[in-house]
Amino acid sequence: MIFPRPAKQELLSGTYALKEDYTTFELVSFYNAIKDGKCEISYAKNALLSNEEYYLSVNDNGIELTAACDCGLFRGATSLLQLIKKHRGIIPCLYIEDKPEISRRGYMLDISRCRMPKLETYKKLIDFLSSLKYNELQIYMEGDCFKYSAYPKYTEDFDCLTASDIKELEVYCRERFIDLVPNQNSFGHLAIWLNKEEFSHLEIRNETTKTGTINPLLPESFEFIGNLYESLLPVFDSEYVNIGLDEAGGLGKFQVEEYCRKNGRGTLFMEWLNKLAALVKEKYGKKVMFWADMIYKYPELYNLIPRDSVIMEWGYELIQSQMMTDHAMTFRDAGLNYYVCPSCNTHKSFVGRMDVTTFNIRTSAEIATKYGAKGILLTDWGCGEGHPHFGVWSYVPIALCGQYGWNTGAEQDGETFKADFIRNSEDYVDEFFFGGVKVARFMYRMANYYLLEPERVHVGTMCGAMFQYPITQTNYAYLYDMADSGDAFYFDNVIGYVEKILPDIEKLDFDEQHKREIILNSKMIILAAEMNKLRIGVSLREERVRELLTLSEYIEKEYYDLWCRRNYEKGVELFLSFVADRKKDLQNLLK
């Protein structure tokens, strides 16, 4: 009846008809009406309940919500309003005792890889998170995506988040009992900054190799990161800041080679972590979070990790999900705070990879509850392919992680995939965004197209990962070479699969913008699959080449229009440049 599924619920006989119509209420207004005693729903306080815990009783005499504090009342109001809207004001008699299994339940949105949402887009997302009982939102930043007061010239020519925007979002989040957490990478993943002439001397690099990692041995590096923090951290009220520190390439090389040879790469990392943590604590009164991947090889140094910090244990693939268990046990036994961090898995794919996503979220949540994680954070990344996927593909993963963060359900057995949680997530998304039209199941199927591809790609698909490259390139990093990927059979199957599902979506009547986004991303798969056929040496008929040129033009126009409706214009150009390049590839075939 309620999603996420409560910890304990008992359905009783009979129904209760509300005297007032609350079906048009939005959540915050409904909560305030209960809190202020301005509606027929009774509110009782019980100091013995935990912060987010609530009891809900519906019987012949009326409705009563019990909680220890405002946050618990808000969670109870969230469940009750869902029941009211679902049953149109005549709700079944029941009794619920409910509280979350994982104390911190967050979602992280990457705004550094092209797509920077407008304020109203954030608010709609926050409404969705709130309805799912999330209590944390992180905004991930690397480069030119926020008006840093220390370096204003780099964002003066385009719109992006401002300090006043953050303050407005903080109020919006606070009203919904969500902690808005800054997430500023501070070691690796700083290429956007380090590619600027002003900061290029701070990078660990040589004449031929750039790492995107800042040199922690330079005082100017600490000063630069400090300036980013000074621009950003005072704007946020959260007691936490995620300082990143993941995938810091180049440690042990170039400018830091000698230091690491004498002292060790792990020591260099721990010194930088502690230096930043001290700055954050002493100047801003905040605690740091940081990604876990750089410390796995140095368990002997775990005693150097600041005791009030939070380790973010991330992993998005099947293998990485399995490895989380060992890491979680090690962190627990060392007395360290940590989150588990699965992914929406939408990047480098156009539409996601739902079977991997559902496994990743389920495994992460069950590890969190079994080994005492402080929280779960669902990450939502863009990547170097220009962020072609729209946010609609993250809705079901967000709903599913909302369920698992609140209530992981029965322990996973050796046979099922907790398919009821997946289907319930789809149903919830259909109701919340699509007016009850059954769209999400077709999206789930679309997001598994990559299973027909001949090779597996780390956190991506062959169609999604290869589209940015010219058709003369057949290799993808060290993972595979498409010259060895067989014939057209595989990608013809991908195209046939997508074209089979598309009509089922096109005939549905639901929100126009979401529908256009889903159709556009699906048609991107078709174009990418045809380009992959060219990479493996397949010749296309001239008529088909002209059809693909027409498809490319449609993608260009539709992508730009849909992007600008929800996001700032800056960033749209990267993926469009890839589409233009593939058009040139096709035009060259006609010469």
C-alpha positions as CSV (number, residue, x, y, z in Angstrom):
1,M,0.0,0.0,0.0
2,I,2.8,2.4,0.9
3,F,6.1,2.9,-0.9
4,P,8.8,2.6,0.4
5,R,7.3,-0.4,2.2
6,P,7.0,0.3,6.0
7,A,8.9,-1.8,8.6
8,K,5.7,-3.1,10.1
9,Q,2.1,-2.7,8.9
10,E,-1.2,-4.5,9.7
11,L,-4.3,-4.1,7.5
12,L,-7.5,-4.0,9.6
13,S,-11.1,-4.3,8.6
14,G,-13.1,-1.3,7.5
15,T,-12.3,2.1,6.0
16,Y,-12.2,5.7,7.2
17,A,-13.6,8.5,5.1
18,L,-11.8,11.8,5.6
19,K,-14.0,14.8,6.2
20,E,-11.8,17.2,4.1
21,D,-10.2,16.7,0.7
22,Y,-6.5,16.4,1.0
23,T,-5.8,14.9,-2.4
24,T,-4.7,18.2,-3.8
25,F,-2.3,19.0,-0.9
26,E,1.4,19.1,-1.5
27,L,3.5,17.3,1.2
28,V,4.9,20.3,3.2
29,S,1.5,22.0,3.4
30,F,-0.1,18.7,4.6
31,Y,2.6,18.2,7.2
32,N,2.2,21.8,8.5
33,A,-1.6,21.3,8.8
34,I,-1.1,18.3,11.0
35,K,1.7,19.9,13.0
36,D,-0.3,23.1,13.6
37,G,-3.5,21.2,14.5
38,K,-5.4,22.7,11.6
39,C,-6.9,19.4,10.2
40,E,-8.8,16.4,11.5
41,I,-5.6,14.2,11.8
42,S,-4.5,13.9,15.4
43,Y,-0.8,14.2,16.4
44,A,0.6,12.6,19.5
45,K,4.2,12.9,20.8
46,N,6.1,9.9,22.1
47,A,9.7,10.8,23.3
48,L,10.7,7.1,23.2
49,L,10.6,7.0,19.4
50,S,13.7,7.6,17.3
51,N,14.2,10.7,15.1
52,E,12.5,9.4,11.9
53,E,10.2,6.8,13.6
54,Y,6.4,7.2,13.5
55,Y,3.3,5.2,14.2
56,L,0.2,5.6,12.1
57,S,-3.2,4.4,13.2
58,V,-6.4,4.5,11.1
59,N,-9.6,3.2,12.6
60,D,-13.3,4.0,12.8
61,N,-12.7,6.9,15.2
62,G,-10.2,8.7,12.9
63,I,-6.4,9.0,12.2
64,E,-3.6,9.5,14.6
65,L,0.1,10.0,13.9
66,T,2.6,9.5,16.7
67,A,6.3,10.7,16.6
68,A,9.0,12.0,18.9
69,C,9.8,15.1,16.8
70,D,9.0,17.0,13.7
71,C,11.1,14.8,11.4
72,G,9.2,11.7,12.5
73,L,5.9,13.5,12.0
74,F,7.0,14.5,8.5
75,R,7.8,10.8,7.6
76,G,4.4,9.7,8.9
77,A,2.7,12.5,7.0
78,T,4.5,11.4,3.8
79,S,3.1,7.9,4.2
80,L,-0.4,9.1,5.1
81,L,-0.7,11.5,2.2
82,Q,0.3,8.7,-0.2
83,L,-2.5,6.6,1.2
84,I,-5.0,9.5,0.9
85,K,-4.1,10.2,-2.7
86,K,-4.1,6.5,-3.7
87,H,-7.5,5.8,-2.1
88,R,-9.0,9.2,-2.9
89,G,-9.7,10.1,0.7
90,I,-11.3,6.8,1.8
91,I,-8.5,4.9,3.3
92,P,-8.3,1.4,4.8
93,C,-8.1,0.9,8.5
94,L,-4.5,-0.1,9.5
95,Y,-1.8,0.2,12.0
96,I,1.9,1.0,11.0
97,E,5.1,1.2,13.0
98,D,7.8,2.5,10.8
99,K,11.4,3.7,10.9
100,P,14.4,3.5,8.5
101,E,16.9,0.7,8.4
102,I,19.8,3.0,7.2
103,S,20.1,6.3,9.0
104,R,21.5,8.4,6.1
105,R,19.8,7.9,2.7
106,G,21.2,10.1,0.0
107,Y,21.2,10.9,-3.7
108,M,24.2,12.6,-5.4
109,L,23.8,14.5,-8.7
110,D,26.9,15.3,-10.8
111,I,26.6,18.8,-12.3
112,S,30.2,18.9,-13.5
113,R,29.9,16.9,-16.7
114,C,27.9,19.3,-18.9
115,R,24.3,19.0,-17.5
116,M,23.6,21.8,-15.0
117,P,19.9,21.8,-13.9
118,K,17.9,24.9,-13.4
119,L,16.5,25.7,-10.0
120,E,13.0,24.5,-10.8
121,T,14.5,21.2,-12.0
122,Y,16.2,20.7,-8.6
123,K,13.0,21.5,-6.8
124,K,11.0,18.8,-8.7
125,L,13.8,16.3,-7.9
126,I,13.8,17.3,-4.2
127,D,10.0,16.7,-4.1
128,F,10.6,13.2,-5.5
129,L,13.3,12.5,-3.0
130,S,11.2,13.7,-0.2
131,S,8.3,11.6,-1.2
132,L,10.6,8.6,-1.0
133,K,11.9,9.6,2.5
134,Y,15.4,10.5,1.5
135,N,17.2,12.7,4.0
136,E,20.3,13.8,2.0
137,L,21.1,15.4,-1.3
138,Q,24.7,16.0,-2.5
139,I,25.6,18.2,-5.4
140,Y,28.9,17.1,-7.0
141,M,31.2,19.7,-8.4
142,E,34.5,19.6,-10.3
143,G,34.9,22.7,-12.4
144,D,32.8,25.5,-14.0
145,C,29.4,24.7,-12.5
146,F,29.1,27.2,-9.6
147,K,29.8,30.9,-9.4
148,Y,33.0,30.6,-7.2
149,S,33.6,34.0,-5.8
150,A,37.3,33.4,-5.7
151,Y,37.4,32.9,-9.5
152,P,34.5,34.7,-11.0
153,K,36.0,35.2,-14.5
154,Y,35.6,31.6,-15.4
155,T,31.8,31.6,-15.2
156,E,31.0,35.2,-16.0
157,D,29.8,34.4,-19.5
158,F,27.2,31.8,-18.8
159,D,24.6,30.8,-16.2
160,C,25.1,28.2,-13.5
161,L,24.4,27.8,-9.8
162,T,25.0,30.8,-7.6
163,A,25.3,31.2,-3.8
164,S,21.8,32.6,-3.6
165,D,20.5,29.5,-5.6
166,I,22.1,27.2,-3.0
167,K,20.5,29.2,-0.2
168,E,17.1,28.8,-1.8
169,L,17.6,25.1,-2.3
170,E,18.7,24.7,1.3
171,V,15.5,26.2,2.5
172,Y,13.5,24.0,0.1
173,C,15.4,20.9,1.4
174,R,15.2,21.9,5.1
175,E,11.4,22.1,4.8
176,R,11.5,18.5,3.6
177,F,14.0,17.3,6.2
178,I,16.8,16.8,3.6
179,D,20.4,17.7,4.3
180,L,21.9,19.5,1.4
181,V,25.6,18.5,1.3
182,P,28.3,20.2,-0.8
183,N,30.5,17.8,-2.8
184,Q,33.7,19.4,-4.1
185,N,36.5,17.2,-5.5
186,S,39.8,18.2,-4.1
187,F,42.6,15.9,-5.4
188,G,41.9,14.0,-8.7
189,H,39.2,14.9,-11.2
190,L,40.4,18.6,-11.3
191,A,41.3,18.6,-15.0
192,I,38.8,21.4,-15.8
193,W,40.7,23.7,-13.4
194,L,44.2,22.4,-14.1
195,N,43.7,22.8,-17.9
196,K,43.4,26.6,-17.3
197,E,46.7,28.4,-17.8
198,E,46.5,30.0,-14.3
199,F,46.5,26.7,-12.5
200,S,48.4,24.3,-14.9
201,H,51.5,24.4,-12.8
202,L,49.6,22.8,-10.0
203,E,49.0,19.5,-11.8
204,I,51.0,16.2,-11.4
205,R,52.1,15.8,-15.0
206,N,54.9,15.8,-17.5
207,E,55.1,17.2,-21.0
208,T,53.1,14.3,-22.5
209,T,50.8,13.1,-19.7
210,K,48.2,15.0,-17.8
211,T,46.6,13.3,-14.7
212,G,43.9,15.8,-13.7
213,T,45.4,15.5,-10.1
214,I,46.6,18.4,-8.1
215,N,50.1,18.3,-6.6
216,P,49.6,18.2,-2.8
217,L,53.2,19.1,-2.1
218,L,52.7,22.6,-3.4
219,P,51.5,25.3,-0.9
220,E,49.8,26.9,-3.9
221,S,47.7,23.8,-4.3
222,F,46.4,24.0,-0.7
223,E,45.7,27.7,-1.3
224,F,43.7,27.0,-4.5
225,I,41.6,24.3,-2.8
226,G,41.1,26.6,0.1
227,N,39.8,29.3,-2.2
228,L,37.2,26.8,-3.7
229,Y,36.1,25.9,-0.1
230,E,35.9,29.6,0.9
231,S,33.6,30.2,-2.1
232,L,31.4,27.2,-1.5
233,L,31.3,25.9,2.1
234,P,29.9,29.0,3.9
235,V,26.9,28.8,1.6
236,F,25.9,25.4,3.0
237,D,24.6,24.7,6.5
238,S,25.3,21.0,6.5
239,E,27.8,19.7,9.0
240,Y,29.3,17.6,6.2
241,V,31.3,18.2,3.0
242,N,32.3,15.5,0.6
243,I,35.9,16.4,-0.5
244,G,36.1,13.7,-3.1
245,L,39.7,12.5,-3.4
246,D,38.9,9.6,-5.7
247,E,40.8,8.3,-8.7
248,A,43.8,10.6,-8.0
249,G,46.0,9.4,-10.9
250,G,49.7,10.1,-10.9
251,L,50.6,9.4,-7.3
252,G,54.1,8.1,-7.3
253,K,55.0,9.8,-10.6
254,F,56.4,13.0,-11.9
255,Q,56.6,15.8,-9.3
256,V,55.7,13.5,-6.4
257,E,57.7,10.5,-7.4
258,E,60.6,11.1,-5.1
259,Y,58.4,11.9,-2.1
260,C,56.3,8.8,-2.6
261,R,59.5,6.6,-3.0
262,K,60.7,7.8,0.4
263,N,57.4,8.0,2.3
264,G,54.9,5.9,0.3
265,R,51.8,6.9,-1.8
266,G,49.5,6.0,1.0
267,T,51.3,8.5,3.3
268,L,51.0,11.2,0.7
269,F,47.2,10.6,0.4
270,M,46.7,10.5,4.2
271,E,48.6,13.7,4.7
272,W,46.5,15.5,2.1
273,L,43.3,14.1,3.6
274,N,44.2,15.2,7.1
275,K,45.3,18.7,5.9
276,L,42.0,19.3,4.1
277,A,40.0,17.8,7.0
278,A,41.7,20.1,9.5
279,L,41.0,23.1,7.3
280,V,37.3,22.1,6.9
281,K,36.9,21.5,10.7
282,E,38.8,24.5,12.0
283,K,37.5,27.1,9.6
284,Y,34.0,25.9,8.7
285,G,33.1,23.5,11.6
286,K,32.3,20.7,9.1
287,K,33.3,17.0,8.9
288,V,34.7,15.5,5.7
289,M,33.4,12.7,3.5
290,F,35.8,11.1,1.0
291,W,35.6,8.4,-1.6
292,A,37.2,5.1,-0.5
293,D,39.1,3.8,-3.6
294,M,42.5,5.4,-2.8
295,I,42.9,3.8,0.6
296,Y,42.2,0.1,-0.1
297,K,45.8,-0.8,-0.4
298,Y,46.8,0.9,2.9
299,P,44.9,-0.7,5.7
300,E,47.9,-0.2,8.0
301,L,47.3,3.5,7.6
302,Y,43.6,3.5,8.6
303,N,44.6,4.8,12.0
304,L,45.5,8.1,10.3
305,I,41.9,8.6,9.0
306,P,40.1,11.4,10.9
307,R,37.8,9.7,13.3
308,D,34.8,11.9,12.6
309,S,35.1,11.5,8.8
310,V,32.9,9.3,6.6
311,I,34.4,6.9,4.0
312,M,32.3,6.7,0.8
313,E,32.6,3.1,-0.4
314,W,31.6,3.2,-4.1
315,G,31.2,0.5,-6.7
316,Y,28.9,0.4,-9.7
317,E,29.6,-2.9,-11.5
318,L,28.7,-6.4,-10.6
319,I,32.3,-7.2,-9.5
320,Q,32.7,-4.0,-7.5
321,S,29.4,-4.7,-5.8
322,Q,30.7,-8.1,-4.7
323,M,34.0,-6.5,-3.4
324,M,32.0,-4.1,-1.1
325,T,31.6,-6.8,1.5
326,D,35.3,-7.1,2.3
327,H,35.7,-3.3,2.4
328,A,32.7,-2.9,4.6
329,M,33.9,-5.5,7.1
330,T,37.3,-3.9,7.2
331,F,35.9,-0.4,7.8
332,R,33.5,-1.7,10.5
333,D,36.3,-3.6,12.3
334,A,38.5,-0.5,12.2
335,G,35.7,1.5,13.9
336,L,35.3,3.8,10.9
337,N,32.2,5.6,9.6
338,Y,31.2,4.7,6.1
339,Y,28.5,4.8,3.4
340,V,27.9,2.4,0.6
341,C,27.5,4.2,-2.7
342,P,25.8,2.4,-5.7
343,S,24.9,4.1,-9.0
344,C,22.0,4.9,-11.3
345,N,24.3,3.5,-14.0
346,T,22.9,5.9,-16.6
347,H,26.1,7.4,-17.9
348,K,27.9,6.1,-21.1
349,S,24.7,4.2,-22.1
350,F,22.0,6.7,-23.2
351,V,19.4,4.9,-21.1
352,G,21.1,3.0,-18.3
353,R,21.7,-0.6,-17.6
354,M,18.9,-1.7,-15.4
355,D,19.9,-5.3,-14.5
356,V,23.3,-4.0,-13.3
357,T,21.6,-1.1,-11.4
358,T,19.1,-3.2,-9.5
359,F,21.8,-5.7,-8.5
360,N,24.1,-2.9,-7.5
361,I,21.5,-1.1,-5.3
362,R,20.2,-4.2,-3.7
363,T,23.7,-5.6,-2.8
364,S,24.9,-2.2,-1.5
365,A,21.8,-1.8,0.8
366,E,22.1,-5.3,2.2
367,I,25.8,-4.8,2.9
368,A,25.0,-1.5,4.6
369,T,22.4,-3.1,7.0
370,K,24.5,-6.2,7.7
371,Y,27.8,-4.4,8.4
372,G,26.6,-1.2,10.0
373,A,27.1,1.5,7.3
374,K,26.1,5.0,8.4
375,G,24.4,5.6,5.1
376,I,23.7,4.8,1.5
377,L,24.3,7.3,-1.3
378,L,23.0,6.7,-4.8
379,T,25.3,8.4,-7.3
380,D,24.2,9.9,-10.6
381,W,27.1,10.7,-12.9
382,G,27.7,12.4,-16.2
383,C,30.8,11.5,-18.1
384,G,33.0,12.3,-21.0
385,E,30.4,11.4,-23.6
386,G,28.7,14.8,-23.0
387,H,25.8,13.7,-20.8
388,P,23.4,12.6,-23.5
389,H,21.0,10.8,-21.1
390,F,18.1,12.7,-19.6
391,G,17.2,12.5,-15.9
392,V,14.1,10.5,-16.6
393,W,16.2,7.3,-16.7
394,S,17.3,7.9,-13.1
395,Y,13.7,7.8,-11.7
396,V,13.4,4.1,-11.2
397,P,16.9,3.7,-9.6
398,I,16.1,6.6,-7.3
399,A,12.8,5.0,-6.3
400,L,14.4,1.6,-5.8
401,C,17.2,3.0,-3.7
402,G,14.6,4.8,-1.6
403,Q,12.9,1.5,-0.9
404,Y,16.2,-0.2,0.0
405,G,17.4,2.6,2.1
406,W,14.3,2.7,4.2
407,N,13.5,-1.0,4.3
408,T,15.7,-3.7,2.7
409,G,13.1,-6.3,3.1
410,A,13.8,-10.0,3.6
411,E,17.4,-11.1,3.2
412,Q,18.3,-12.0,-0.4
413,D,18.0,-15.7,-1.1
414,G,19.8,-17.7,-3.8
415,E,17.1,-17.5,-6.4
416,T,15.0,-14.3,-6.5
417,F,16.0,-10.8,-7.4
418,K,13.4,-9.1,-5.2
419,A,11.4,-8.4,-8.3
420,D,8.6,-7.0,-6.2
421,F,10.8,-4.1,-5.1
422,I,11.7,-3.4,-8.8
423,R,8.0,-3.5,-9.9
424,N,6.8,-1.4,-7.0
425,S,9.5,1.2,-7.9
426,E,8.2,1.3,-11.5
427,D,4.6,1.6,-10.3
428,Y,5.6,4.5,-8.0
429,V,7.4,6.3,-10.8
430,D,4.5,5.8,-13.1
431,E,2.2,7.4,-10.5
432,F,4.5,10.3,-9.6
433,F,5.6,11.4,-13.0
434,F,3.4,9.8,-15.7
435,G,-0.1,10.1,-14.3
436,G,-0.4,6.4,-13.7
437,V,0.4,5.4,-17.2
438,K,2.5,2.3,-17.3
439,V,5.7,3.6,-18.8
440,A,8.5,2.5,-16.5
441,R,8.4,-1.2,-17.5
442,F,9.1,-0.4,-21.1
443,M,11.9,1.9,-19.9
444,Y,13.3,-1.0,-17.9
445,R,13.4,-3.2,-21.0
446,M,14.9,-0.4,-23.1
447,A,17.7,0.0,-20.5
448,N,18.8,-3.6,-21.0
449,Y,19.5,-3.3,-24.7
450,Y,23.2,-3.6,-24.1
451,L,22.8,-7.3,-23.2
452,L,22.7,-7.9,-27.0
453,E,26.0,-6.2,-27.6
454,P,29.0,-8.4,-28.3
455,E,31.3,-6.9,-25.5
456,R,30.8,-5.7,-22.0
457,V,31.9,-2.1,-21.2
458,H,32.9,-0.9,-17.7
459,V,30.1,1.4,-16.4
460,G,28.7,1.8,-19.9
461,T,27.6,0.2,-23.2
462,M,29.4,-0.2,-26.5
463,C,26.8,2.2,-28.1
464,G,27.1,4.8,-25.4
465,A,30.9,4.7,-24.9
466,M,31.9,4.6,-28.6
467,F,29.6,7.3,-30.0
468,Q,32.0,10.1,-29.2
469,Y,34.8,8.6,-31.3
470,P,35.2,8.6,-35.1
471,I,34.2,5.5,-37.0
472,T,37.8,4.8,-37.8
473,Q,38.5,4.1,-34.1
474,T,37.7,0.5,-33.0
475,N,39.4,0.2,-29.7
476,Y,38.0,1.2,-26.3
477,A,40.8,1.8,-23.9
478,Y,42.3,-1.5,-23.0
479,L,39.0,-3.3,-22.8
480,Y,38.3,-4.4,-26.3
481,D,38.8,-3.8,-30.0
482,M,35.7,-3.7,-32.1
483,A,37.6,-5.2,-35.0
484,D,37.3,-8.5,-33.1
485,S,33.6,-8.0,-32.2
486,G,32.0,-10.1,-35.0
487,D,29.7,-9.0,-37.7
488,A,26.5,-6.9,-38.0
489,F,24.4,-9.5,-36.3
490,Y,24.8,-8.1,-32.8
491,F,24.1,-4.5,-33.6
492,D,21.2,-5.4,-35.9
493,N,19.7,-7.2,-32.9
494,V,20.2,-4.1,-30.8
495,I,18.4,-2.0,-33.4
496,G,15.6,-4.5,-33.8
497,Y,15.2,-4.7,-30.0
498,V,14.9,-0.9,-29.7
499,E,12.6,-0.6,-32.6
500,K,10.4,-3.2,-31.1
501,I,10.0,-1.4,-27.8
502,L,9.7,2.2,-29.2
503,P,6.1,1.8,-30.7
504,D,4.9,0.5,-27.3
505,I,6.1,3.8,-25.7
506,E,5.0,6.1,-28.6
507,K,1.4,4.9,-28.4
508,L,1.2,5.8,-24.7
509,D,-0.4,9.1,-23.6
510,F,1.7,10.7,-20.8
511,D,3.7,13.8,-20.0
512,E,4.9,15.2,-23.3
513,Q,8.4,16.2,-22.3
514,H,9.2,13.0,-20.5
515,K,7.9,11.1,-23.5
516,R,10.1,13.1,-25.9
517,E,13.2,12.5,-23.7
518,I,12.6,8.8,-23.6
519,I,12.1,8.5,-27.3
520,L,15.1,10.7,-28.2
521,N,17.5,8.7,-26.0
522,S,16.2,5.5,-27.4
523,K,16.8,6.7,-31.0
524,M,20.3,7.6,-30.0
525,I,20.9,3.9,-29.5
526,I,19.8,3.2,-33.0
527,L,22.2,5.8,-34.5
528,A,25.1,4.6,-32.3
529,A,24.5,1.0,-33.2
530,E,24.6,1.8,-36.9
531,M,27.9,3.7,-36.4
532,N,29.3,0.6,-34.6
533,K,28.4,-1.5,-37.6
534,L,30.5,0.9,-39.7
535,R,33.4,0.5,-37.2
536,I,33.5,-3.3,-37.7
537,G,33.6,-2.9,-41.5
538,V,29.9,-3.2,-42.5
539,S,28.9,-1.3,-45.6
540,L,25.6,0.6,-45.4
541,R,23.3,1.2,-48.4
542,E,23.3,4.8,-49.6
543,E,19.6,5.0,-48.7
544,R,20.3,3.9,-45.1
545,V,23.1,6.5,-44.8
546,R,20.7,9.3,-45.8
547,E,18.2,8.0,-43.3
548,L,20.8,8.2,-40.6
549,L,21.7,11.7,-41.6
550,T,18.0,12.6,-41.2
551,L,18.1,10.9,-37.8
552,S,21.2,12.8,-36.7
553,E,19.5,16.1,-37.6
554,Y,16.5,15.2,-35.5
555,I,18.7,14.3,-32.6
556,E,20.5,17.6,-32.8
557,K,17.4,19.7,-32.8
558,E,15.4,17.7,-30.3
559,Y,18.4,17.3,-27.9
560,Y,19.0,21.0,-27.8
561,D,15.4,21.9,-27.2
562,L,14.8,19.3,-24.5
563,W,18.1,20.1,-22.7
564,C,17.3,23.8,-22.4
565,R,13.9,23.2,-20.9
566,R,15.3,21.7,-17.7
567,N,19.0,22.8,-17.7
568,Y,21.2,25.8,-18.3
569,E,22.4,26.0,-21.9
570,K,26.1,25.8,-21.1
571,G,27.2,22.2,-21.6
572,V,24.8,21.2,-24.3
573,E,27.5,21.8,-27.0
574,L,29.7,18.8,-26.1
575,F,27.4,16.0,-27.1
576,L,26.1,18.1,-30.0
577,S,29.7,18.2,-31.3
578,F,29.8,14.4,-31.2
579,V,26.6,14.3,-33.2
580,A,28.1,16.7,-35.7
581,D,31.2,14.6,-36.1
582,R,29.2,11.5,-36.7
583,K,27.2,13.4,-39.4
584,K,30.5,14.2,-41.1
585,D,31.4,10.5,-40.9
586,L,28.2,9.7,-42.7
587,Q,28.5,12.5,-45.2
588,N,32.0,11.2,-46.1
589,L,30.4,7.9,-47.0
590,L,28.4,9.6,-49.7
591,K,31.4,11.2,-51.5
